[in-house]
Amino acid sequence: MSAPGKEIHRGLITVSIMVATVMQVLDTTIANVALPSMMGDLGATQDTITWVLTSYIVSAAIMTPVTGWMSDKYGRKEVFITSIVGFVLASMACGLATSLPEMVAFRLLQGVFGAAIVPLSQTILLDINPPEKFGQAMALWGAGIMVGPIIGPTLGGYLTEHFSWRYVFYINVPVGVVATLGCAAFLPEADRRQRSFDFFGFAMLSLGVGALQLLLDRGANNDWFSATETWIELGLTLTGFWVFAVQILTAEHPFVDPAMFKDRNFVMGTTFGFVIGLVLFSSLALLPPMLSGIYGYPEVTVGLVMGPRGVGTMISMLAVGRLVQKFDARYLVIVGLLLTATAFHDMSGFSPQMDSLPVITSGIIQGLGMGLVFVPLSTVAFATLDARFRAEGTSFFTLIRNIGSSIGISIVTVVLTRNVQVNHAELSQNISAYNPVLKAALPAAAAGDPQMLKIVNSYVVNIQSLMVSYVDDFHLMMIVTLCAIPLALMLKKPKARVVGAAASAAAME
């Protein structure tokens, strides 16, 4: 809290911290479109280049829970500004990277410094506003969280196409300078308090998250459980999470206070945050390589085709304020999930012969769904949580969402790689000079030509097997989204006034 009697410039504080928040969240997706261009410069392959995404998300996820303790010990303002400065410097280093190991190391640093930005921005917004303004504050924060990943592909495609993929990281420099100056000038000083820190609990959580990510990222290359490494990573994952759970239940001053999990809305809201991270960021990671690899779209076109998702999100945020006056917010969440599942259903019907219209329409539907889910959910999740758990609660909420994002990207990448091999093997079985269907489809002179059959296998079969694999991933995400719908009914019915205020603020923004 700020010092008594000192004027708080709420508007300028809000602008400053939201600039920093959008900058940080943007980096979870802005690099997606630039991945094909990075591969050549960094000497990476299709499998290893995804570490540019997951290394950032995992390091941010691991460091996020430390935010509450650091802000209490060193000061909220000081930690927030240090995080912005460190994030900008790490971004510059990413732009200068010359190899994949360098890029992964600098992305890890980006995640370490950027981890505190999102939860602290949420906490600061709650602290500088009275309780009746919490809905508006959460809507504004939610808009930044949602819009950042949505505009990331469009902006990343433009920068990569017209400048270089390195400018995807360099753009953080001027934005970070503005955010730093604003926060240094207007953020109020907060009270500091010394409290113990459960380093053992933190170490066990870090071990579990890190080992799980290694297992998912390296499992396919190691032929999964036929390799000793995979079993070791599985053992470390289970050990880390198990000991962490025991620690928070038995320690005198645990890393995460288990008392906050007695709030049902917070638990359900956090679970939904995991699902949102799983489906939103996974689809955003899949679409750019699909559009560039199968359809041959340049980076800027990929970004423009994916951009309308933001239009759908903004429309739903504008509408939710009026809808919540007539309907239970829980049902709005269900409708949002159904729209998201509908989008994935439409995406599972993609084919190599289609134009960009199905991608745009499914993106708008997905944006509509996510906007309906996120605005009421982010408000309801903290509406009944005790104020003393606020810093830990926002950190844990962000942690679970980041873990969902990293797990989702890894799973869809693994499933895609595996299905490409399976689908190619099945489809190539029919490439034979003795196949009557193939002979009928090809000119008579080419039907028995081994060279022509090789071309068919190299181009047609490869494209078809890759397309089927993407479709399988979209179908999987549709199932995950549908399975999350029953969780909405476990939320307590929120007050319409609170959710309505959140939606109204989103509309004004």
N, C-alpha and C positions, 0 to 999 in steps of 0.2 A: 504494500500500500504506500501511497505517497505521503510526504510529510504533511501534517495538519496545517490548514490555512494556505497551502500553496496551490495556485491555480493550475488546473490540468487542461491542457490543450487537446481535448479528445479527438477532434477532427484531424489535427496534424499528426498526432500519435498513431491514429488508425491508418492514415495514409502511409506513414513511414513503415509500420510493421507489416502492412499488407503488401507493400512493394517487396520487402524481404521475403515474405511468405511465398508469393507467386514466383519469385526468382528461384527459391529452393525447390518448390514442387515442380516447376517447369523442367528442372533437370532430370526428373524421373522419366520423361518421355521425349524431350527435345532431341536427344541423341539417336532415337530410334530410326528416323528417316536417314540419318547420316551413316548408319552402320555399314551399308555396302561400300561407301566411299572410304571409310576407315580401314576396311579389310586390306586393301591394297597397300596403303601407306604404312600400316602397322604390322603387316605380315601375319594376319590372323586368318582363321578359317571360319566357315559358317557356324561351327559348333563353339569355338572359343571366343568369337566376337561378342557373344551374349554376356560374357563376363564384364563388359563395359557397363551393362545395365545392372546385373545382379550384384556386382561388387559394391556399387554405390548404395543400393537399397539395403543390402545386408549390414554394411557398416553403420548406416543410419539407424537401422532397427536395433542393433546391439547397443548403440550409444544413447538412444532416446530415453530409456528409463533413468539414466544418470542425471537428466535435466533438472528434476526437482531438487535433488541434493545439491547440485552445483549452484543453482540459482539461490538457494537458501544460504549457502556458505559464502559465496563470492559476490552475490548481488545479482538480481534479475537483469538490471540494465547492463552491467558489465559483461555478464555471460552472453547476453543477446548480441551486443555489439561485437564482442570477440568472435562469436560464431559467424557473423556476417563477414567480417574482415578475413577470417581464415577460409571461409567458403570462396570468397573472391580470389584469394591467392591460389588456392587449389584449382580453381577454374582456369586461371592463367596457365598453371603448370600442365593441365590436361590439354590445353590448346597447343602447347609446345612439345608434347609427347612424340617420340619417334619410334616406339615399339609397343607391343601389347603389354608386356610386364610394366613398363613405365605408366601406361594409361591406367591399368588396373590399380597400381599403387596410388596414383593421384586421385582416381575416383574413390578409393577407400578414404583418402583424406577429405575429399569433398563430403562424403557421407558422415565422417566423424564430426566435422565442423557444422554441417547443415542439420544434424539430428535435433539440436535444441531449438531451431528456428520455428518450426511449426507448433510444437506444444507450448512454447513460451509465448508465441503470438496469441494463441488461444487463451492462455491464462491471463495475459495482459489485457486483452479485450474484456474479459470477464471482470477483472479488477477495477478497470477505469469506468465501468458502467454500473448503474444501479440495477437491482434485480429485475425491475420491470423492463429493462432494456436488454436483458440477456438474449432474448429471442432475436432481436435485431443484430446484436453482436455476432451470434452464432450463424446467422444467415450470411452476413458479410464474410465471415471466416470461411464458411462452407463454399461460398461462391469462388473465393480465391483457390481453395483446395481443388474444386471441380474444374474450374476454367483453365488452371495451369496445365494439367495433363492434356486437356482437349486442344488448346492452341499450340501445344508443343510441337506436334508433327508438322503443322502448317508453317510455323516460324522456322523450325529446323530445316524443312525442305527448301524454303526460300533462301536461307543463309547458305546452305550447302550448294544449291544450284548456281547462285549468283556470286558467291564469294568462295568459301571453302568450309569443310566440316569443322575446321578449327574455330571458326567464328561462332559456332554453336556454344562454345565455352567462353570465348572472348566477350560475348554480349553481356555476360554477368558483371563485367567490370564497371561500366557506367551505371548500371542498375544498382549494383552493390554500393557504389559511392553515394548515390542519392539516399539509399536506405540508411547507410551509416551516419551521414550528416544529419538526417532527420531524427534518427533515434538518439544521437548524442545531444541534440539540441532540446528535444521535447520529452523524452522518456523520463518519468519521475523516478527518484530513488526509492527503492523498496527496502523494507526492514530485512535485516539479515538475522539468521538464527543458526546457532551451531547445533548440529545433530549428528548422531553416529551414522556411519554408512556401512552397509552390509556388503563388503567387498567379496565375501565368499559367495553370497547369493548372486551378485552381479557376475562373477566369474562363471558360475554354473549356467546361468542363463546365456551368457556369451558362448560358452562351449556348446550348448544345445543348439542354438541358432546357427552358429558357424558350421558345426559338423553336419547339420541337416542340409544346409545349402551346398556344402561340398559333395554330399551324397547325391543330391539331385543333379548337380551340374556335371559331376564326373562319372556318375553311375553308368550311363550309356556307353561311354568310351571304355570303361572297365568291364563291360559285359555283366554289369550288376553284381549279383551275389556269387558269381563264380570267381570274383577277385577278393583277395584278403582285405584290400583297402576299403571296399564297400562295407564289409562286416565291421571293421574297426570304426568307420564313420557312423554306422548304425548304433554300435555300442556306446560311442561317445554322445550321440544324440539322446538316446534313452537315459543314459546316466546323467547328463546335464539337466534335462528337464525334470527327471525324477528327484534328484537331489535338490534342485531349485524349489520344487513344490514342497518337499519336506522342510526345507529351510524357512520358507515364509510362514509355514504353519507352526514351527517350533521355536524359532529364534526370538529373543527378547525385542530386538529392533530389526525386523526383517527388511529386506530390500524393497518389497512391495507389501503394504499393509493389507492383509487378507480381509479386513473389515469392510473395505470398499466393495468387495464382491457380494456383500449382502444386499446391495441395491440392484434389484432385478432389471430395471431399465438400463443401468450402466452395463451390466453383463450382456444383456441382449443387444444393446447398441454396439458394444465392442465386437460381438460376434458378427453383426452385420457389417461392421467396418472391415473385418477380415474378408467377408464375401465380396464387398465392393472392391477392395484391393485385388482380390483374386480374378474377378471377371473383367474389371475395367482396364487394368494395366496389362493383363494378358492379351486382350483383344487388340490393344494399341501396339503391343509388341509384335503381333502376328501380321497385321495388315500391311505395314510398309514393305517388308520383304516379299509378301505375296503380290502386291501391286507392281513392284519393280521387277520381280523375278518372272512372274507369269504373264503379266500384261505389258511389261516393258515401259511403264510410266517413268518419266524423269522425277527427280526428288521434289521439285516444286509442284508438279501435278499430284504426286502422292499426298503432299501436305494439303493442297486445295481440296482434294476429294475427301479427305478425312476431316476437314474443317467444319462442315455442317453439323457435326456432333455437338459443337458448342451452341449452335442455333437451337437445337432441341433442348439442351439443358437450360438455356436462358428462358425459353418459352414455358417450360414446366415450372421454373422458379417464379415467373411472373404469375402463373395461374394458381399456384398452390395456396396463396394467401386467401383467395376467394373460395377455393374448393374446401379448405379446412373449416370454413364456417358452416358448411352443410354436411360434411362427411367426417367420420372418425379418421384421425391421422394414421391410425394403423392400417386402415383400408387403403389409404393413399399410398402407403409403403408397399402394400400388396399389389396394387395396380402398377406401381413403378417397376416392381420385380417382374410382373407379367409382361410389361412392355419390353423390358430388357431381354426376357426369354424369347419374346416374339422376334426381336431383332436378331438374336442368335439363330433362331429357326430360319429366318430369311437368309442369313449368311451361310447356313448349311446347304443352301440351294445354289450357291455360286458355281459358275462354270467358266472355262477359259474363253468361251465365245461371247460372253456378255460384255456390255459397255459399263461405264462408271455409275450409271443410275442406280442399280441395286445396292452398290456400296454406299452411295449418298443417302438413299432412303432408309436403309437399315441403320445407318449412323444416326440419323435424325431420331428414329424411334428409340435407339439406345440412349441417346442424350435425354430425350423426354423421360424415359424410365429412371435414369440415374438422378435427374433433378428432383423427381418426385420422392425418391428414396432418401436422398442425402439431407435435404433441408430440414424436414421434420425429425429425422433420425438424430442428427447431430445436436438438436435442441433437446429432444426428449431424453437422450442418453445422460445429460448432465443436469436435467431439471430437478431431480430429487437427490442428487449426490451431495453429501455433506461438504461444505466449503473447505474443510481441513484436508480433504482428499483431492482437491481440485488439481494441484500441480502433478501429483502422482497419477491421477485419473487421466488427464490429458496426455501425459507421457505414455501411459499404458495403451490408451486408445490408438495413438499414433504408431506405437510399436507393433500392435497386432495388425493394423492396416498395412504397414510396411512388410511384415512377415508374409501376409497374404499376397502382396504384390510379388515378392521375390519367389515364393513357392509357386504361384500361378505361372510366372514367366518360365521357370525351370520345367514345370510339368508339361506345359504346352509345347515347349521346345523338344523335350524328350519324346513325347507322344508323336510329334510331327516327324522327327528323325526316324523313329521306329516304324511308323506307318508308311513312310516313303519307301523304305526297303521292302516291307511286306507287300504293299500295293504294286510296286514295280515288278516284284517276282511273279505275282499273280497275273498281271497284265501282259508281261513279256512272254508268258507261256503260249499265248495265242499268235505271236509273231512267227509265223512259219509259212513256207512256200506251199504247204499242203492244207492250209486253212482256207476253206472255200469262201468264207465271208470276207477274208482279207483279199483273196484273189479277185473277188467281185468288186471290191472297193478300189483296187489299184488298176492302172492301165495294164493291158495284157502283156506288154513288153516288160513291164516293171515288176509284175507279180512274182516272178521267179528270180529276180535279180538280187543276189545277196547284198549288194551295196545299197539298194533301195530299202531292203528290209532292215539294214543297219541304221539307215536314216530314220525310218519309222520308229525304231526302238529308241534311238537317241533323242528324238525331239517329241514325237507324239506321246510315246509311253511315259517319258520322263515328266512331261507337262501334266499329263492326266494323273499320274501317281502322286505328284506333288499337290495337285488341286484336290484330289480325294482326301489327302492327308490334312489339308487345311480345313476342309469341310468336316472331317471327323473331330478336329479340335473345337470348331464352333458348336458342333452338336454336343460335345462334352460340357462346354461352358453353359449351354442351355439347360442341361440336366442339373448342374450345380446350382444355377439360379433358381430353378423350380423347387429344388430341395430346401432352399432357404426361406420359402414363403411361409411355412408353418411357424417359423420363429417369430414372425410379426405378431401373431396372435398371443404370444407370451409377454408382449409389452403391456404395461399398464396404460390405460386410456389417458392421453395427455390432455391438458387444458387447451381448449381451442384458442384462447387468448394468447398463450405463449407461442404456439406454433404459428398462429396468424401473424404475430409480430415479426417472427422470423421471415415468413414469406414476404411480408410487406417491405422489409428492409432489402431483401434480395431484389424486389421489383424496382426499388428506388435506385439501387446500384446499377 
